Amino acid sequence: MTRDDRKLAELEKGLNQLRDDLNDLSKALNVNPRNTSLVIRRVNLMGRIVARQSSVEQLRGTLRHA
């Protein structure tokens, strides 16, 4: 396994963890939808997911062309 493959696996693992965290946070928001702290945390987490997904896609594209 190359260094880039390991990096991709690490990024994908982190992405899956972020998605799990988002699911947990969404469940908490379903219980208490007026909790602004949870709403802000959810929005921030969604931004981190988008950024991580972009990194994963960029690295996948690099690996395909290598």
All heavy atoms as a GROMACS GRO file, in nm:
protein
  528
    1MET      N    1   0.085  -0.118   0.000
    1MET     CA    2   0.000   0.000   0.000
    1MET      C    3   0.089   0.124   0.000
    1MET      O    4   0.178   0.138   0.083
    1MET     CB    5  -0.090  -0.004   0.124
    1MET     CG    6  -0.192   0.105   0.130
    1MET     SD    7  -0.299   0.092   0.275
    1MET     CE    8  -0.451   0.052   0.197
    2THR      N    9   0.064   0.213  -0.094
    2THR     CA   10   0.145   0.334  -0.105
    2THR      C   11   0.103   0.436   0.000
    2THR      O   12   0.000   0.423   0.065
    2THR     CB   13   0.132   0.396  -0.245
    2THR    OG1   14  -0.001   0.448  -0.259
    2THR    CG2   15   0.164   0.298  -0.354
    3ARG      N   16   0.186   0.537   0.011
    3ARG     CA   17   0.158   0.644   0.106
    3ARG      C   18   0.025   0.713   0.075
    3ARG      O   19  -0.054   0.743   0.164
    3ARG     CB   20   0.274   0.744   0.103
    3ARG     CG   21   0.266   0.847   0.211
    3ARG     CD   22   0.386   0.941   0.207
    3ARG     NE   23   0.332   1.074   0.212
    3ARG     CZ   24   0.364   1.172   0.130
    3ARG    NH1   25   0.453   1.154   0.037
    3ARG    NH2   26   0.308   1.289   0.140
    4ASP      N   27  -0.001   0.736  -0.055
    4ASP     CA   28  -0.126   0.800  -0.095
    4ASP      C   29  -0.246   0.711  -0.065
    4ASP      O   30  -0.352   0.760  -0.027
    4ASP     CB   31  -0.123   0.837  -0.243
    4ASP     CG   32  -0.035   0.959  -0.271
    4ASP    OD1   33  -0.008   1.036  -0.177
    4ASP    OD2   34   0.006   0.976  -0.387
    5ASP      N   35  -0.230   0.580  -0.083
    5ASP     CA   36  -0.339   0.487  -0.049
    5ASP      C   37  -0.370   0.491   0.099
    5ASP      O   38  -0.487   0.489   0.140
    5ASP     CB   39  -0.303   0.344  -0.090
    5ASP     CG   40  -0.300   0.324  -0.241
    5ASP    OD1   41  -0.377   0.394  -0.311
    5ASP    OD2   42  -0.221   0.240  -0.288
    6ARG      N   43  -0.265   0.498   0.180
    6ARG     CA   44  -0.285   0.507   0.326
    6ARG      C   45  -0.354   0.637   0.363
    6ARG      O   46  -0.442   0.640   0.448
    6ARG     CB   47  -0.152   0.492   0.399
    6ARG     CG   48  -0.098   0.350   0.403
    6ARG     CD   49   0.019   0.336   0.497
    6ARG     NE   50   0.134   0.414   0.457
    6ARG     CZ   51   0.230   0.373   0.374
    6ARG    NH1   52   0.225   0.252   0.324
    6ARG    NH2   53   0.331   0.452   0.344
    7LYS      N   54  -0.311   0.745   0.298
    7LYS     CA   55  -0.372   0.876   0.324
    7LYS      C   56  -0.520   0.874   0.286
    7LYS      O   57  -0.604   0.925   0.360
    7LYS     CB   58  -0.296   0.985   0.245
    7LYS     CG   59  -0.350   1.124   0.264
    7LYS     CD   60  -0.330   1.173   0.405
    7LYS     CE   61  -0.374   1.317   0.417
    7LYS     NZ   62  -0.367   1.365   0.554
    8LEU      N   63  -0.551   0.813   0.172
    8LEU     CA   64  -0.690   0.803   0.128
    8LEU      C   65  -0.772   0.722   0.228
    8LEU      O   66  -0.883   0.762   0.264
    8LEU     CB   67  -0.699   0.740  -0.011
    8LEU     CG   68  -0.839   0.724  -0.070
    8LEU    CD1   69  -0.910   0.859  -0.080
    8LEU    CD2   70  -0.832   0.656  -0.206
    9ALA      N   71  -0.718   0.611   0.274
    9ALA     CA   72  -0.788   0.528   0.373
    9ALA      C   73  -0.812   0.607   0.501
    9ALA      O   74  -0.920   0.598   0.562
    9ALA     CB   75  -0.709   0.401   0.401
   10GLU      N   76  -0.712   0.684   0.542
   10GLU     CA   77  -0.725   0.766   0.662
   10GLU      C   78  -0.834   0.873   0.645
   10GLU      O   79  -0.916   0.896   0.734
   10GLU     CB   80  -0.591   0.832   0.693
   10GLU     CG   81  -0.591   0.921   0.814
   10GLU     CD   82  -0.457   0.991   0.832
   10GLU    OE1   83  -0.353   0.923   0.818
   10GLU    OE2   84  -0.456   1.112   0.857
   11LEU      N   85  -0.834   0.938   0.529
   11LEU     CA   86  -0.935   1.041   0.501
   11LEU      C   87  -1.076   0.980   0.497
   11LEU      O   88  -1.171   1.039   0.550
   11LEU     CB   89  -0.906   1.111   0.369
   11LEU     CG   90  -0.790   1.210   0.368
   11LEU    CD1   91  -0.758   1.254   0.226
   11LEU    CD2   92  -0.822   1.331   0.454
   12GLU      N   93  -1.089   0.864   0.434
   12GLU     CA   94  -1.220   0.798   0.426
   12GLU      C   95  -1.269   0.755   0.564
   12GLU      O   96  -1.387   0.768   0.595
   12GLU     CB   97  -1.213   0.680   0.331
   12GLU     CG   98  -1.202   0.721   0.186
   12GLU     CD   99  -1.181   0.605   0.092
   12GLU    OE1  100  -1.127   0.500   0.134
   12GLU    OE2  101  -1.218   0.620  -0.027
   13LYS      N  102  -1.178   0.707   0.647
   13LYS     CA  103  -1.216   0.668   0.783
   13LYS      C  104  -1.264   0.790   0.861
   13LYS      O  105  -1.366   0.786   0.930
   13LYS     CB  106  -1.095   0.605   0.854
   13LYS     CG  107  -1.125   0.559   0.994
   13LYS     CD  108  -1.002   0.496   1.058
   13LYS     CE  109  -1.031   0.458   1.201
   13LYS     NZ  110  -0.911   0.406   1.268
   14GLY      N  111  -1.190   0.901   0.846
   14GLY     CA  112  -1.230   1.025   0.913
   14GLY      C  113  -1.364   1.076   0.862
   14GLY      O  114  -1.447   1.125   0.939
   15LEU      N  115  -1.387   1.062   0.732
   15LEU     CA  116  -1.513   1.105   0.672
   15LEU      C  117  -1.629   1.023   0.728
   15LEU      O  118  -1.734   1.078   0.763
   15LEU     CB  119  -1.507   1.093   0.520
   15LEU     CG  120  -1.631   1.134   0.442
   15LEU    CD1  121  -1.666   1.279   0.469
   15LEU    CD2  122  -1.609   1.110   0.293
   16ASN      N  123  -1.609   0.893   0.739
   16ASN     CA  124  -1.714   0.808   0.796
   16ASN      C  125  -1.742   0.843   0.941
   16ASN      O  126  -1.858   0.844   0.985
   16ASN     CB  127  -1.676   0.660   0.783
   16ASN     CG  128  -1.686   0.612   0.640
   16ASN    OD1  129  -1.764   0.665   0.561
   16ASN    ND2  130  -1.605   0.514   0.605
   17GLN      N  131  -1.638   0.877   1.016
   17GLN     CA  132  -1.658   0.917   1.156
   17GLN      C  133  -1.735   1.048   1.164
   17GLN      O  134  -1.825   1.063   1.247
   17GLN     CB  135  -1.522   0.931   1.227
   17GLN     CG  136  -1.535   0.968   1.373
   17GLN     CD  137  -1.614   0.867   1.454
   17GLN    OE1  138  -1.585   0.748   1.447
   17GLN    NE2  139  -1.713   0.912   1.528
   18LEU      N  140  -1.702   1.142   1.077
   18LEU     CA  141  -1.776   1.269   1.074
   18LEU      C  142  -1.924   1.245   1.041
   18LEU      O  143  -2.012   1.307   1.101
   18LEU     CB  144  -1.714   1.365   0.972
   18LEU     CG  145  -1.579   1.426   1.009
   18LEU    CD1  146  -1.522   1.504   0.890
   18LEU    CD2  147  -1.590   1.515   1.131
   19ARG      N  148  -1.949   1.156   0.948
   19ARG     CA  149  -2.089   1.125   0.912
   19ARG      C  150  -2.162   1.059   1.029
   19ARG      O  151  -2.280   1.088   1.053
   19ARG     CB  152  -2.093   1.035   0.789
   19ARG     CG  153  -2.057   1.109   0.663
   19ARG     CD  154  -2.056   1.019   0.543
   19ARG     NE  155  -2.032   1.093   0.421
   19ARG     CZ  156  -1.980   1.040   0.312
   19ARG    NH1  157  -1.950   0.912   0.309
   19ARG    NH2  158  -1.961   1.115   0.205
   20ASP      N  159  -2.093   0.972   1.102
   20ASP     CA  160  -2.153   0.911   1.221
   20ASP      C  161  -2.184   1.018   1.326
   20ASP      O  162  -2.290   1.016   1.388
   20ASP     CB  163  -2.061   0.805   1.280
   20ASP     CG  164  -2.050   0.680   1.194
   20ASP    OD1  165  -2.137   0.660   1.105
   20ASP    OD2  166  -1.954   0.603   1.214
   21ASP      N  167  -2.090   1.111   1.343
   21ASP     CA  168  -2.111   1.221   1.438
   21ASP      C  169  -2.231   1.306   1.396
   21ASP      O  170  -2.310   1.350   1.481
   21ASP     CB  171  -1.986   1.309   1.447
   21ASP     CG  172  -1.868   1.239   1.511
   21ASP    OD1  173  -1.887   1.130   1.570
   21ASP    OD2  174  -1.756   1.292   1.501
   22LEU      N  175  -2.244   1.329   1.265
   22LEU     CA  176  -2.358   1.407   1.215
   22LEU      C  177  -2.489   1.335   1.244
   22LEU      O  178  -2.587   1.398   1.284
   22LEU     CB  179  -2.343   1.432   1.065
   22LEU     CG  180  -2.454   1.512   0.998
   22LEU    CD1  181  -2.464   1.653   1.057
   22LEU    CD2  182  -2.432   1.519   0.848
   23ASN      N  183  -2.491   1.204   1.224
   23ASN     CA  184  -2.612   1.127   1.254
   23ASN      C  185  -2.648   1.138   1.402
   23ASN      O  186  -2.766   1.157   1.436
   23ASN     CB  187  -2.594   0.981   1.214
   23ASN     CG  188  -2.597   0.961   1.065
   23ASN    OD1  189  -2.652   1.041   0.991
   23ASN    ND2  190  -2.535   0.854   1.020
   24ASP      N  191  -2.549   1.126   1.489
   24ASP     CA  192  -2.574   1.138   1.633
   24ASP      C  193  -2.625   1.277   1.668
   24ASP      O  194  -2.719   1.292   1.748
   24ASP     CB  195  -2.446   1.108   1.713
   24ASP     CG  196  -2.402   0.964   1.701
   24ASP    OD1  197  -2.485   0.877   1.664
   24ASP    OD2  198  -2.284   0.937   1.729
   25LEU      N  199  -2.565   1.378   1.609
   25LEU     CA  200  -2.606   1.515   1.635
   25LEU      C  201  -2.747   1.541   1.583
   25LEU      O  202  -2.827   1.609   1.647
   25LEU     CB  203  -2.506   1.611   1.572
   25LEU     CG  204  -2.501   1.754   1.620
   25LEU    CD1  205  -2.491   1.763   1.770
   25LEU    CD2  206  -2.384   1.824   1.554
   26SER      N  207  -2.780   1.484   1.469
   26SER     CA  208  -2.914   1.499   1.412
   26SER      C  209  -3.019   1.435   1.503
   26SER      O  210  -3.128   1.490   1.521
   26SER     CB  211  -2.920   1.438   1.273
   26SER     OG  212  -2.839   1.511   1.184
   27LYS      N  213  -2.985   1.322   1.561
   27LYS     CA  214  -3.077   1.257   1.656
   27LYS      C  215  -3.101   1.346   1.776
   27LYS      O  216  -3.214   1.360   1.823
   27LYS     CB  217  -3.021   1.122   1.700
   27LYS     CG  218  -3.025   1.016   1.593
   27LYS     CD  219  -2.959   0.888   1.640
   27LYS     CE  220  -2.943   0.790   1.526
   27LYS     NZ  221  -2.867   0.671   1.567
   28ALA      N  222  -2.994   1.407   1.826
   28ALA     CA  223  -3.007   1.497   1.940
   28ALA      C  224  -3.093   1.618   1.904
   28ALA      O  225  -3.173   1.666   1.985
   28ALA     CB  226  -2.870   1.542   1.989
   29LEU      N  227  -3.078   1.667   1.781
   29LEU     CA  228  -3.159   1.780   1.736
   29LEU      C  229  -3.306   1.743   1.721
   29LEU      O  230  -3.393   1.827   1.741
   29LEU     CB  231  -3.106   1.835   1.604
   29LEU     CG  232  -3.006   1.948   1.617
   29LEU    CD1  233  -2.942   1.980   1.484
   29LEU    CD2  234  -3.072   2.071   1.674
   30ASN      N  235  -3.334   1.618   1.684
   30ASN     CA  236  -3.472   1.574   1.675
   30ASN      C  237  -3.540   1.578   1.811
   30ASN      O  238  -3.660   1.608   1.820
   30ASN     CB  239  -3.481   1.433   1.616
   30ASN     CG  240  -3.453   1.432   1.467
   30ASN    OD1  241  -3.468   1.533   1.399
   30ASN    ND2  242  -3.411   1.318   1.418
   31VAL      N  243  -3.464   1.552   1.914
   31VAL     CA  244  -3.517   1.555   2.050
   31VAL      C  245  -3.534   1.699   2.098
   31VAL      O  246  -3.631   1.733   2.165
   31VAL     CB  247  -3.423   1.477   2.146
   31VAL    CG1  248  -3.466   1.495   2.290
   31VAL    CG2  249  -3.420   1.330   2.108
   32ASN      N  250  -3.439   1.785   2.061
   32ASN     CA  251  -3.440   1.924   2.109
   32ASN      C  252  -3.408   2.018   1.992
   32ASN      O  253  -3.298   2.072   1.984
   32ASN     CB  254  -3.337   1.938   2.222
   32ASN     CG  255  -3.346   2.070   2.291
   32ASN    OD1  256  -3.432   2.153   2.260
   32ASN    ND2  257  -3.257   2.092   2.386
   33PRO      N  258  -3.504   2.041   1.902
   33PRO     CA  259  -3.478   2.119   1.780
   33PRO      C  260  -3.450   2.267   1.804
   33PRO      O  261  -3.400   2.334   1.714
   33PRO     CB  262  -3.605   2.100   1.697
   33PRO     CG  263  -3.709   2.060   1.793
   33PRO     CD  264  -3.640   1.990   1.907
   34ARG      N  265  -3.479   2.319   1.921
   34ARG     CA  266  -3.456   2.462   1.946
   34ARG      C  267  -3.321   2.490   2.011
   34ARG      O  268  -3.292   2.604   2.045
   34ARG     CB  269  -3.567   2.517   2.034
   34ARG     CG  270  -3.700   2.518   1.964
   34ARG     CD  271  -3.806   2.579   2.048
   34ARG     NE  272  -3.933   2.573   1.978
   34ARG     CZ  273  -4.024   2.665   1.985
   34ARG    NH1  274  -4.006   2.770   2.060
   34ARG    NH2  275  -4.137   2.652   1.917
   35ASN      N  276  -3.241   2.389   2.026
   35ASN     CA  277  -3.109   2.406   2.087
   35ASN      C  278  -3.015   2.466   1.983
   35ASN      O  279  -2.964   2.395   1.895
   35ASN     CB  280  -3.059   2.271   2.138
   35ASN     CG  281  -2.930   2.282   2.215
   35ASN    OD1  282  -2.848   2.368   2.189
   35ASN    ND2  283  -2.913   2.193   2.311
   36THR      N  284  -2.991   2.596   1.995
   36THR     CA  285  -2.909   2.664   1.894
   36THR      C  286  -2.764   2.616   1.895
   36THR      O  287  -2.699   2.614   1.790
   36THR     CB  288  -2.912   2.817   1.913
   36THR    OG1  289  -2.873   2.848   2.047
   36THR    CG2  290  -3.050   2.872   1.886
   37SER      N  291  -2.716   2.573   2.007
   37SER     CA  292  -2.580   2.520   2.014
   37SER      C  293  -2.566   2.396   1.927
   37SER      O  294  -2.467   2.380   1.854
   37SER     CB  295  -2.543   2.487   2.158
   37SER     OG  296  -2.417   2.426   2.164
   38LEU      N  297  -2.665   2.309   1.932
   38LEU     CA  298  -2.662   2.188   1.849
   38LEU      C  299  -2.674   2.223   1.702
   38LEU      O  300  -2.609   2.160   1.618
   38LEU     CB  301  -2.775   2.093   1.889
   38LEU     CG  302  -2.764   2.025   2.026
   38LEU    CD1  303  -2.887   1.939   2.052
   38LEU    CD2  304  -2.637   1.943   2.035
   39VAL      N  305  -2.756   2.322   1.671
   39VAL     CA  306  -2.773   2.364   1.531
   39VAL      C  307  -2.640   2.416   1.477
   39VAL      O  308  -2.597   2.378   1.367
   39VAL     CB  309  -2.882   2.472   1.518
   39VAL    CG1  310  -2.885   2.530   1.378
   39VAL    CG2  311  -3.018   2.415   1.555
   40ILE      N  312  -2.572   2.499   1.554
   40ILE     CA  313  -2.443   2.554   1.511
   40ILE      C  314  -2.340   2.443   1.496
   40ILE      O  315  -2.266   2.439   1.397
   40ILE     CB  316  -2.395   2.662   1.610
   40ILE    CG1  317  -2.488   2.784   1.601
   40ILE    CG2  318  -2.251   2.700   1.585
   40ILE    CD1  319  -2.470   2.884   1.712
   41ARG      N  320  -2.336   2.351   1.590
   41ARG     CA  321  -2.243   2.239   1.580
   41ARG      C  322  -2.271   2.155   1.456
   41ARG      O  323  -2.178   2.110   1.388
   41ARG     CB  324  -2.251   2.152   1.706
   41ARG     CG  325  -2.185   2.216   1.826
   41ARG     CD  326  -2.198   2.134   1.952
   41ARG     NE  327  -2.162   1.995   1.934
   41ARG     CZ  328  -2.202   1.899   2.017
   41ARG    NH1  329  -2.277   1.926   2.123
   41ARG    NH2  330  -2.166   1.774   1.995
   42ARG      N  331  -2.399   2.137   1.426
   42ARG     CA  332  -2.436   2.058   1.307
   42ARG      C  333  -2.391   2.127   1.178
   42ARG      O  334  -2.336   2.063   1.089
   42ARG     CB  335  -2.587   2.035   1.306
   42ARG     CG  336  -2.633   1.942   1.195
   42ARG     CD  337  -2.780   1.907   1.214
   42ARG     NE  338  -2.821   1.810   1.116
   42ARG     CZ  339  -2.889   1.840   1.005
   42ARG    NH1  340  -2.923   1.963   0.980
   42ARG    NH2  341  -2.924   1.744   0.921
   43VAL      N  342  -2.412   2.256   1.170
   43VAL     CA  343  -2.370   2.331   1.051
   43VAL      C  344  -2.218   2.325   1.036
   43VAL      O  345  -2.166   2.302   0.925
   43VAL     CB  346  -2.419   2.478   1.058
   43VAL    CG1  347  -2.354   2.564   0.951
   43VAL    CG2  348  -2.570   2.483   1.047
   44ASN      N  349  -2.145   2.343   1.144
   44ASN     CA  350  -1.999   2.336   1.140
   44ASN      C  351  -1.953   2.196   1.097
   44ASN      O  352  -1.860   2.182   1.018
   44ASN     CB  353  -1.938   2.372   1.274
   44ASN     CG  354  -1.951   2.520   1.306
   44ASN    OD1  355  -1.964   2.603   1.216
   44ASN    ND2  356  -1.949   2.553   1.433
   45LEU      N  357  -2.018   2.095   1.149
   45LEU     CA  358  -1.984   1.958   1.115
   45LEU      C  359  -2.011   1.929   0.967
   45LEU      O  360  -1.931   1.864   0.900
   45LEU     CB  361  -2.063   1.860   1.204
   45LEU     CG  362  -2.027   1.713   1.195
   45LEU    CD1  363  -1.880   1.690   1.220
   45LEU    CD2  364  -2.110   1.635   1.296
   46MET      N  365  -2.120   1.982   0.916
   46MET     CA  366  -2.150   1.965   0.774
   46MET      C  367  -2.043   2.030   0.688
   46MET      O  368  -2.004   1.975   0.584
   46MET     CB  369  -2.289   2.021   0.742
   46MET     CG  370  -2.400   1.939   0.805
   46MET     SD  371  -2.562   2.018   0.796
   46MET     CE  372  -2.603   1.990   0.627
   47GLY      N  373  -1.992   2.144   0.729
   47GLY     CA  374  -1.884   2.209   0.657
   47GLY      C  375  -1.757   2.125   0.657
   47GLY      O  376  -1.687   2.116   0.556
   48ARG      N  377  -1.728   2.063   0.771
   48ARG     CA  378  -1.611   1.975   0.779
   48ARG      C  379  -1.627   1.853   0.690
   48ARG      O  380  -1.530   1.807   0.628
   48ARG     CB  381  -1.588   1.933   0.924
   48ARG     CG  382  -1.542   2.048   1.011
   48ARG     CD  383  -1.530   2.012   1.158
   48ARG     NE  384  -1.442   1.899   1.179
   48ARG     CZ  385  -1.446   1.822   1.287
   48ARG    NH1  386  -1.534   1.846   1.383
   48ARG    NH2  387  -1.362   1.722   1.300
   49ILE      N  388  -1.750   1.802   0.680
   49ILE     CA  389  -1.775   1.686   0.594
   49ILE      C  390  -1.753   1.724   0.448
   49ILE      O  391  -1.690   1.648   0.372
   49ILE     CB  392  -1.918   1.632   0.616
   49ILE    CG1  393  -1.926   1.562   0.752
   49ILE    CG2  394  -1.959   1.537   0.504
   49ILE    CD1  395  -2.067   1.523   0.795
   50VAL      N  396  -1.802   1.839   0.406
   50VAL     CA  397  -1.783   1.884   0.268
   50VAL      C  398  -1.634   1.900   0.238
   50VAL      O  399  -1.586   1.856   0.132
   50VAL     CB  400  -1.859   2.016   0.242
   50VAL    CG1  401  -1.819   2.078   0.110
   50VAL    CG2  402  -2.009   1.992   0.247
   51ALA      N  403  -1.560   1.959   0.329
   51ALA     CA  404  -1.417   1.978   0.308
   51ALA      C  405  -1.344   1.844   0.299
   51ALA      O  406  -1.259   1.823   0.211
   51ALA     CB  407  -1.358   2.062   0.420
   52ARG      N  408  -1.379   1.752   0.388
   52ARG     CA  409  -1.314   1.619   0.387
   52ARG      C  410  -1.350   1.543   0.259
   52ARG      O  411  -1.265   1.478   0.199
   52ARG     CB  412  -1.357   1.542   0.511
   52ARG     CG  413  -1.297   1.403   0.527
   52ARG     CD  414  -1.147   1.404   0.555
   52ARG     NE  415  -1.113   1.479   0.672
   52ARG     CZ  416  -1.077   1.426   0.789
   52ARG    NH1  417  -1.071   1.297   0.803
   52ARG    NH2  418  -1.047   1.503   0.891
   53GLN      N  419  -1.476   1.553   0.217
   53GLN     CA  420  -1.517   1.486   0.095
   53GLN      C  421  -1.441   1.539  -0.026
   53GLN      O  422  -1.400   1.463  -0.113
   53GLN     CB  423  -1.668   1.502   0.073
   53GLN     CG  424  -1.720   1.430  -0.050
   53GLN     CD  425  -1.709   1.279  -0.039
   53GLN    OE1  426  -1.743   1.222   0.063
   53GLN    NE2  427  -1.662   1.215  -0.143
   54SER      N  428  -1.418   1.669  -0.029
   54SER     CA  429  -1.340   1.730  -0.138
   54SER      C  430  -1.198   1.676  -0.139
   54SER      O  431  -1.143   1.645  -0.246
   54SER     CB  432  -1.337   1.882  -0.124
   54SER     OG  433  -1.466   1.935  -0.140
   55SER      N  434  -1.140   1.661  -0.021
   55SER     CA  435  -1.004   1.607  -0.012
   55SER      C  436  -0.999   1.463  -0.061
   55SER      O  437  -0.906   1.423  -0.132
   55SER     CB  438  -0.953   1.613   0.133
   55SER     OG  439  -0.944   1.745   0.177
   56VAL      N  440  -1.100   1.385  -0.023
   56VAL     CA  441  -1.106   1.245  -0.067
   56VAL      C  442  -1.118   1.238  -0.219
   56VAL      O  443  -1.045   1.163  -0.285
   56VAL     CB  444  -1.225   1.172   0.002
   56VAL    CG1  445  -1.253   1.038  -0.066
   56VAL    CG2  446  -1.197   1.152   0.150
   57GLU      N  447  -1.207   1.316  -0.275
   57GLU     CA  448  -1.226   1.314  -0.420
   57GLU      C  449  -1.102   1.360  -0.494
   57GLU      O  450  -1.066   1.303  -0.598
   57GLU     CB  451  -1.347   1.400  -0.457
   57GLU     CG  452  -1.478   1.338  -0.415
   57GLU     CD  453  -1.598   1.430  -0.434
   57GLU    OE1  454  -1.580   1.543  -0.484
   57GLU    OE2  455  -1.708   1.389  -0.397
   58GLN      N  456  -1.035   1.461  -0.442
   58GLN     CA  457  -0.913   1.510  -0.505
   58GLN      C  458  -0.805   1.403  -0.503
   58GLN      O  459  -0.738   1.380  -0.604
   58GLN     CB  460  -0.865   1.636  -0.434
   58GLN     CG  461  -0.743   1.698  -0.496
   58GLN     CD  462  -0.700   1.824  -0.424
   58GLN    OE1  463  -0.746   1.853  -0.314
   58GLN    NE2  464  -0.613   1.901  -0.486
   59LEU      N  465  -0.787   1.336  -0.391
   59LEU     CA  466  -0.685   1.232  -0.381
   59LEU      C  467  -0.720   1.112  -0.468
   59LEU      O  468  -0.633   1.054  -0.533
   59LEU     CB  469  -0.666   1.190  -0.235
   59LEU     CG  470  -0.550   1.095  -0.206
   59LEU    CD1  471  -0.419   1.151  -0.261
   59LEU    CD2  472  -0.539   1.069  -0.057
   60ARG      N  473  -0.847   1.076  -0.474
   60ARG     CA  474  -0.889   0.967  -0.564
   60ARG      C  475  -0.855   1.000  -0.709
   60ARG      O  476  -0.809   0.916  -0.784
   60ARG     CB  477  -1.039   0.942  -0.551
   60ARG     CG  478  -1.077   0.862  -0.431
   60ARG     CD  479  -1.226   0.838  -0.429
   60ARG     NE  480  -1.268   0.770  -0.308
   60ARG     CZ  481  -1.389   0.777  -0.258
   60ARG    NH1  482  -1.483   0.846  -0.318
   60ARG    NH2  483  -1.418   0.712  -0.147
   61GLY      N  484  -0.881   1.124  -0.749
   61GLY     CA  485  -0.848   1.166  -0.885
   61GLY      C  486  -0.700   1.160  -0.912
   61GLY      O  487  -0.658   1.116  -1.020
   62THR      N  488  -0.620   1.197  -0.815
   62THR     CA  489  -0.475   1.190  -0.829
   62THR      C  490  -0.430   1.046  -0.844
   62THR      O  491  -0.343   1.016  -0.927
   62THR     CB  492  -0.407   1.254  -0.706
   62THR    OG1  493  -0.450   1.389  -0.695
   62THR    CG2  494  -0.257   1.249  -0.718
   63LEU      N  495  -0.487   0.957  -0.765
   63LEU     CA  496  -0.448   0.815  -0.770
   63LEU      C  497  -0.488   0.750  -0.901
   63LEU      O  498  -0.418   0.662  -0.951
   63LEU     CB  499  -0.508   0.739  -0.652
   63LEU     CG  500  -0.449   0.773  -0.515
   63LEU    CD1  501  -0.525   0.703  -0.404
   63LEU    CD2  502  -0.301   0.737  -0.509
   64ARG      N  503  -0.601   0.791  -0.957
   64ARG     CA  504  -0.646   0.734  -1.085
   64ARG      C  505  -0.552   0.771  -1.199
   64ARG      O  506  -0.532   0.695  -1.292
   64ARG     CB  507  -0.787   0.782  -1.118
   64ARG     CG  508  -0.892   0.708  -1.043
   64ARG     CD  509  -1.030   0.743  -1.096
   64ARG     NE  510  -1.126   0.717  -0.990
   64ARG     CZ  511  -1.210   0.804  -0.941
   64ARG    NH1  512  -1.215   0.926  -0.991
   64ARG    NH2  513  -1.293   0.772  -0.844
   65HIS      N  514  -0.500   0.892  -1.191
   65HIS     CA  515  -0.414   0.941  -1.299
   65HIS      C  516  -0.269   0.899  -1.282
   65HIS      O  517  -0.187   0.922  -1.370
   65HIS     CB  518  -0.422   1.094  -1.310
   65HIS     CG  519  -0.558   1.141  -1.351
   65HIS    ND1  520  -0.603   1.130  -1.480
   65HIS    CD2  521  -0.660   1.195  -1.280
   65HIS    CE1  522  -0.727   1.178  -1.488
   65HIS    NE2  523  -0.764   1.217  -1.368
   66ALA      N  524  -0.238   0.839  -1.170
   66ALA     CA  525  -0.097   0.799  -1.144
   66ALA      C  526  -0.064   0.668  -1.213
   66ALA      O  527  -0.141   0.591  -1.253
   66ALA     CB  528  -0.075   0.785  -0.994
   0.00000   0.00000   0.00000
